[in-house]
């Protein structure tokens, strides 16, 4: 997984919250070429 792939995944995750009026902030955690976590804000 490239840095660009990880950035795209984080952007996609951030965009998911926009209809719920959440702040467009997200993170993904990668290990061994796979995303192992993508935490989201709790309501």
Number of C-alpha atoms within 10 A of each C-alpha: 11 8 9 9 10 18 14 13 17 18 16 13 19 17 16 14 16 12 7 9 8 13 11 14 14 19 16 18 13 14 9 7 10 11 13 11 11 13 11 14 9 4 5
